[in-house]
């Protein structure tokens, strides 16, 4: 089809746009979507540009005028108000009236004759009146009458440039040769927990109040008040399904077992059921539904583990042998990641000729638990399943249940992690666990929050997991746990911990590895949760600070501040209106006191160099009076290795020094 050569406006370089519109950007309800684009034309004619958008229930496009910024760059924004899929694009055209206004003003300033030009302007206004409402048509004809009668050049030019006339002519502009951007782009809008959430992970079988006793879902109910008191709003449970016995793993991942070994919960399936069953020792499906409801009563959501793999005893192996890879000796290929072997787990064969029935069955698992009350899934190893499957599954679920969230547990290559996020995963595990130095933390956090990545990848920072006990926590003592907690909780708006191992600062690892000794993955552990030295109160304080300060509930506002000590990391997070300003300073050295000067961006905060301002440490409740950009901080890991300062600014003329005391 031949292009209409009269459409002269070019629209390109739209942001945000992921992979030429192939993937959606992400937002939560109430967030602003800022759209920018290069919009220009040949010649010297003025142009106009609009952002067009429509929500999940809109039948027609809404248009938002874009504002010229610089160098042919235009910007417009809108707020998303409902969960679901939004669509947006950009349109533009020649602004004939604005071009006429500009030329007339130039001729007037040059003392040239403008009579004929005024006649041309009258024609533009007459044409616009044909597109106007009755009330606006009367206004436009009033301007026509004035221009036809008035002879004073100054008055004519003054009236032509009025905001009212300019606004009317923009509203009823000539749209005959409008250019539309080549793509209609999409936004997935989630509920607020997609961006701001606080996760706590525990093995249900270790939740018993009695030693040497298998915990139950009812035991999980009894600890809900304490989890809520600590400030967590997501209680994540590893798999709660029956566990296979064939090739069951023993303590510390041993292949040698005895009758008392309980196995790994990720070896799903036995004669007692599969992915739609509850492990009998944990309870019943009715118990699980009651736990979900009890959690809601405490402001907590249960997150369920979604692990698409099977033990050799899973019913699928007999019922659907075509879903597995069979070796020449007649056995099923177990999972491997050489040199690691997972003899108790069988991967599903997604390249089977019966791939779509397999996809449908896996979808039915997700729907089954959604109908039981689950709305958050932590997905195990999604990078070991086809991308096409996840794109299909998440889209299928979100179309029916847009409130459902998916956390991707994919510790793999960055591009693979990012691609999974583009495909639809709501949140993602990250490399935060292994970023320890100042340089590493700044580079990685900046990548996640200040580049295009932030449009589709929502980080969820975890200092530890059942699989990972980082070296930093193995050797840094209690200060290391406090440092990593505050970093996770303030650098990212979503974070989680695996407890009570984290709460109790458990640091015993398998020698030479970043893995827990006596890991709960393979045995039941009894936890004395109130053991002296626990961090429960500290964790609760940090989570209260997160809930009470909206600057910590997003990621795109992260900005690092200069310090003169490589062991001191400082960054600020502030709301757009500067009503909530936080400055976080962390001693990354878990062993020694570190001190130095922190440069505070007071210009950004609207604070004059000569103006004192109050700095309130929300962790210790200490207050300080600072002045100027550079201020001294000293952090002793033996007492408190971190500070979360809330900056309270006052205009100089309003200063009451009693206020600071």
N, C-alpha and C positions, 0 to 999 in steps of 0.2 A: 504494500500500500504506500503510495507516494505521500511524503510529508507535506503538510500545508506550509508553503514557504512564507506565509504571512505571520507565522508564529515565530517571533524573533528572539524571545527571551530564552536564555540558557539557565538551567538549574542543575547544579552538581555539588559534590562534596557535602552531602547531607550528613549530619551527625545528630543523634546516634543512628548508625546503620551498620548492622553486623553481617559481614560476608555478602554485601550487595543485596541485603534484604532477605537472605536465605533463612536467617534465624531472628528470633524475637529478642528485644531488650527486656529487662526486668524492672518492675516497680512494685511498690506496695500502695495500698489505699492511702490517699492523701498526699502522695509524693508528687512533686512537680516534674514534668518532662520538658526539658529545655531543648528545642530543636534549632539548629543552625544550618545554614546553606549558603552557597555562593549563588547569587542571582544577578544576572547582568544581561546586557544586550549590545548589539552593534551601535555605533554612533554615539550621540550624546543624549538620547532620550532618557527621561527618568523611568524607573520601573517600580512596580509594587510586588509584594510577596505575602502570601498567607500560609499559615499552617492549617491543614485540614485534618480533623480527627473525628472519630466516632467510637462510642463505647459499646459494650456487649448488648445493650438494649436499644441502641440508637438506630433509627431507620434512615436518618439523613446525616450528612456531614455537618460538623460545626467548623466555622472558620475563625481563626485568630490572626489579626494583622501582625506581620513581622516588622521588626524595627531595624533600620540600617545601623550597622555597627562601624565597620571600616573596611576598606579594600574590597567592596562588593560582597561583604559578609553580612548576612541578615540573621535575625534571631527572633524567635517567638516561643511561647511556653503555654502549657495548660496543665491542669491538675487532674489526675485520674481518681475517680470517686467510687468505682465499683470493682469487685473481683471479676476477673475474666479476661477476655481478649479485647484489646483496643487496636485500632488501626489509625495510621497517620501518614500523611504525605505533604508535599509542598506544591503550591501553584504560584504562578507569577505572570505578569503581563506588562505591557507598556503603559505607563501612567501618562496618558495624553494631556490631561488637564494640568498635572504637575509640571510637565515639560513646557506647556504653554505659559504657566505662571513664571517659571524660571526665566524663560526667554523674554517675557514682557518686562520683568523687573530689570533685566540687564539692559534692554533698550531704553527703558525709562531713565535708568542711572546714566546712560550715555546720551541723554537728551535727544533721542531719536523719535520720529513720528510713530505713534502706536494705535492710530485710529483703525487701520485694517486689522491689526492684531486683536483689538477689542471685539471686532465683528466675529473673528474666528472663535474667541472665547465664548461669545453668546451662543454660537452654534453648539459648542461642547455642552453648555448648560442646558440648552433646549433638548439635546439628545438624552441627557441624564434625566430630565424631567419626565420623559416618557417611561423611564424605568422606576420612577419614584412612587412612594405612597402618596395619597391625596394631600396629607398635611405637608410633606416635604416638597411636593410639587408646587404648592403655593409659595413656599419659601424660595425655591429656585426661580420661580417666575418673578418674585419680588426683586431678586438680583438682576434678572434680565431687564426689567423695567428701569432699574437704577442705571445700569450700564448704557441703556439706549437714551436716557435723558441727561445724565451727568456729563459735563464737559471739563470739569476740573481734573487734571491729570493726577494730582496728588491724591485726591479723594478716591478716584477710580482704582489706583494701584493699592491704596490702603484697604479698600473693601475687598478687592480680589484676593488679597492675602489673608483675609480673616480666617480664624480656625473653623467657624461654622460652615462657611462655603467650602473650604478645603475638605472638611469632614463629610459634608453631603456629597461632594463630587467623588470622594473615595468610596463611599457607601454604594453609590450608583454608577460606578466606573464602567467603562466600555470593556466587556469581557469577550468580545468576538474572537480574539486571537490569543486566548489564554494558553500558556504552556503548563502541562502537568508533569511532575517528576515521573520518571519511567517506572518507579516501584511504589506500591502501597506497602508500607512497613507495619510491623506488628509489635505490640507490647503485651507481655503476660503480666497481669496485675494480681498480686497475691495479698493475703491478709498480712497484718503487721508482723506476725511471728516469723514470717519468711526472712525478715531483715533483722529483727531483734529477738533473740531467744537465748535461754540459759539452760544448758543441758547437764543432767546428772545421770551417770550410768552405773548400774549395779546388776549383779547376777542374782536373779530371784532365789536360786537355790542356796545362796549364801546369806539370805535375809532372816534366817531363823534366829530367835532370841536365845536358843539353847545350843551349846556346842555339840558337834557330832550329829547334827540333825539336819536333814534335807529341808531347806526352806520351801515355802509355798507362796502362792499368789496372795493368800490371806495374810501371810507375814509381811508381804510388800505393803499391804494396806496400813499396817501398824507403823511403818516408818514414813508414811506420807507427810504427817505433820512436821517431822524434823526436816525433811527435804524442802518443804514449803518455807519453814523458818529460816533455812539457809539461803533462800531466795531463788530457788530453781523453779522454772515453769515448764520444763520438759523432763520427764523421767524415762530414760531410754533403757529398754530391756534387751539384752542379747536374746537369741532365739529361744522361744518357749515351747518348742515342738518336741515330740518324742525323739530320743537319741538312739542311733543305731548301735548294735553290739559287734558286728563284724568289723575287724580291724580297729576296734575302739582304742583310742589313745589313753595311756596311763599318765601318771603325774609327770609334770615337766615334759610333756609331749613324747613320753616313752612309748615304744611299740610293745613293751612288756607290761602286761596288765594283770590284775587279779579281780576277783568277783566284786570287790568293793569300789572299783574305779567307775566314776560316773560319766567319763567321756566328755568330748567337746560338744557344746550345744550347736555348733555349726555343722556337725555330722547329722543332718536332719533325716528322720524317718526310720520307722521300725514296724513290727507287726502291730504296734499300737496306733499307727497312723502316720500321716505325713504333714505337709505344709498347712493343712486346714485343721490340725489337731493340736491339743495341749498335752504336754508331757504329764502323764498321770500323777507323778509325784509332786507336780506343781499345783494340780487341781483340775478344774473343769473349765470348759468354755464359759459357763455361767459365772464362775469365779473371776475369769478374765474380764468379762463384761462389767462385773461389779467393781473390779479394781479401776477400770476406766472411769466409771461414774464417780467413785470415791475420790479419785485424783482430781477430777473436775471440781469437786466440792472444795478442794484446796487450791484451786487456780493452777492446776498442773495438767498437762497433756501427757498421755502415754505414747512414747515413740516405739514402734515395733521394728524389729530387725527383719529385713527382707533379703534372704540369702537363697538365691536360685541355684541350689546344688543339693545333692542327695547322698545319704549313706548307702552302702551296698544293700541295706535291708529296707530301703524305702519301697513302698508299694508300687511306685512308678516303674521300678526295675523289672518287675514281673508283668505289670499291666501294660507298660509301653516300652518294651525293650528297644524299639526303634528310635527312642530319644537318647540313646547312649552309644558311645563308641566301644565296639567289641574288638578285642585283640585276637590274633590267630589261635591262641590256646583256649578260646571260649570264655575268657574272663573279661570284665568290663574295665576299661582304662580309668584308673583313679587320677585324682588331681595331682599335678606336679608343677613346681616352679624351680627347676634344677638349680642347686643340688637338693632343694627341699622337696619332700614327698608328703602327700596328704593321703595316706592309705585308707583313711576312714571316710573320704569324700569322693564322690563321683561327679564330674562335671557333666552338664547336659550338652548334648550334641546339637548345636544350633544350625549345623549344615545338613542335618537329616532331610531326606525327601519329604518328611512329614513335619516340616518346620512350622507351618502355620497352625496346625492343631496344637503344637507345643506352645506357640505364642498365646493362643487362646486360653490354654489351661493356666499358664502363668498369670495372665490377666485375671482369670477367675479367682486366683488366690488373693490378689490385691483387693478385688471387689468383695470377696468373702469377709476380709477383716475390716474393710471400711464399713460394711453393714453391721459389724459388731461394735463399731464406735471408734475405730482407729482413723486418725487423720494425718499422722506423721509417720513416714517410713524412713529408716536409716538403711540404705541399700549397700549390701556387702559386695565388694569387688566388682562394681559395674563395668570396669574396663576389661574384664575377661568375658564379656558377652557382647554381641554385635551392636554397633551404634544404631543400626536401623531398627533393631528390636526396641531399644530404649526410647527412641523418638516416637515410634508407634505406640508403645505402652503408655508413656507419660501423656501423650496427646489424648489417647483414649480415656484415661482416667480423669484428666483435667477437664475434658469436655463434659463429663458427667458429674464430676465432683471437684469444682475449681478450688475448693478450700484445702485440698490435700497437698501436703508438702513432701518432697523427697530430698534426703541428704545423701550425697554421693561420697562413699568411702573408697576413693581411688587414689592410693599412694603410688603414683606412676609418673610417666613423663608429662611435663607441663602441658604440652599441646593436646595430649589425650585428656587430661583433666579439664582443660578449657573446652574441648569439644563436647565432652559430656554435659558441661554446664550449658553450652549453646543448645544442645538437644532438648533441654528442658529441666534438668535437675535444679531444684530450688536453692539448695546450699551445697557446699563442697568442703570436705576436709582439705587441708593445705600442708605446705612444707614448714609451717610455723614451728612445728615440733623440733626441727633441726636448724632453726635460725637463731643463733645465740649472740653473735657479736653485734656491735653497734652498726657497722657497715652492712652486715647481712640483713638485719631487721629493717633498716631504712630502705635498702634497695627492694626487698621483697614486699614490704608493706606499701611502698610507693607504687610498685607495679600493680598491686591488687586494688588500690583505691584512687589512683590519679591517672590511670590510662584507660583505654577503651575496655579493658578487662572488667572494670567495675560495672559496665552496662549489662553484663550477663553472668558474671561469676560472683556469687555471694560467699565469702569465706566464713568458715566456722573453725575457730582456733581451738585446738586440743593440746594441752601440755603433756598429757599421757593418754594411753588407751590400754586395753587388756593385752594388746600385742606389743606395745612400745613403752619402754622405760628409758628415756633418753639419758645419756651420760651426764648431762647437766644436773639432772635430778638424782642420779646415783651418788654423786660426790659433793653436792653443794649444800647438803643439810637443809634445815627448815627455811633459811633465807632463800635458797634456790626455789623452793615451792612457792613462797610468797611472791618472788620476783616473776616467775613464769605465770602465776595466776593473774597478777595485775596486768602484765603485758597482754595476755590472752583476752582479758575482760575489757580492756580499754582500747587496744589497737583495733580489735574487731567488735562489731556490734552483736555477733553471736559467738558463743564459746561453750565448751563443755569440759568436764573432767570425769575420769573414771575413778569412782570411789568405792569404798572408803580408802583405797590405796593412796589416793592423793591427799585426802583429808588428814590421814595419819602419817603422811610423809614417808611412806614405805619406799625404800631405796635398794633393797637387796635384789641383785640381778644375777642371771646366769653368767658366770665369768666370761668376759670377752664379748658379751652380747648385750644388746639393748632390749632384753626381754626379762620379765619378772621371774624371779626364782619362786617356785611353788605357785605357778600361775593359776588363777581362778578359772582359766579356760579348761583346765583338766581336773580340777578338784573342788570340793566344797571348802570354803574358808569361813571360820567364825571370826567376826570382827567385834572387838571391844571398842565401840564407836567413840566413847567418851574418854579414851585413853589420854593421860596427861600429855601435853604437847600437840594435841590435835589442832587443826586450823579451822574448825567449824565456825567459830565466832568471827575470825578474820574473813573467811569466805562470805559469811552473811553480811558483814559490813561492806565488802566490795560490791556485792549484789544489790544492796540497798542504795549505794551510790549510783549504780547503773540505772536502777529504776527511777531515781529521783532527779536524774540529769539527762535531759533529752539529747544533749550534745553527744552522749555515748551510745545513742540508739541508732546511729547510722555510720557509714564508713567513708563516704565521699568527702567529709570535712576534715580528714586527718592531715595535719601539717607538722613536719618536724622542725624543731628549733635548734639553733646552734648552741653547742656547749664547747668548753675548752678542755674537756677530759673525755678520752675515748671509752671510758667505762660508764660515763653518764649519758643516758639516752633521754632526750626531752622532746615532747610533742604536745601540740595543743589541738583541742577539738572544741568548736563553738557552733552555736546555732546561727542560722543565716541572719537573724535580727540581733545577734550578739546579746540576747537576754540570758544566755547560759554559756559561760566561758570556762573551760577547764584547761589546766596545764599539768601534765603528768611528767614527773621526773623519776627515773629508775636507775638504781645502781646495779649494773650488770655483773658486778664482781660480788659473788656470794660470800667471799672470805674477808674482804678488807673494806674499811671505810674509804669512800671516795668523795671528793669535793671539787667544786669548780663554779664557774659563772655560767648562768643560763641566759641566753638572749631572748627576751620576751617581745613579741611583735606588737608593741603598744600602739603603733600607728594604726594597725589593722583594727585594734579594739577601741579606737577613738580616745586614747589616753595621751595627754600631753607629757612631754619629757619632764617637766617640772612638777607634775601632778602625782602626789602619793596615791597609792591604791592598796586596798586590803587583799591579802592572799590568805585564804582559809584552807588548811589541810584537812580534807574530809575524812582521812584515815585516823589521824591522831587528834583531831579537833584543835590543833594549835593554829594560831593566827599570827600573821606578820604584816608589817607595813613595808612595801617596796616602793621604789621610785626609779624611773628610767628603764632602759632596756636591759641592762646587765645587772643580774642579781645573784648573790652567792647562795649555794646550796651545799649542804654536807649530809651524806647518808651513810649511816652505820648499819651494816647488815645484821649485827647482833641485836639491834633494837627494832628498826623499821627501815628496810632497804628501799622503800618506794614512797612517793608522795603524790597525792592527787589534789592539786590546788584548785580551788574555785576562786576566780578573780572577780572581785566586786569593785567596780569603778565608780568614781564620783567626780563630778565637775569641780574644778578648783574653787569656784565661788560658793560651792555648797559644802565644802569640807568642814566637818565637825570632828576634831581630833578625839573627842570622847567616844565617837562612833567606832574608832579603831582600837580602843583600849578594852 
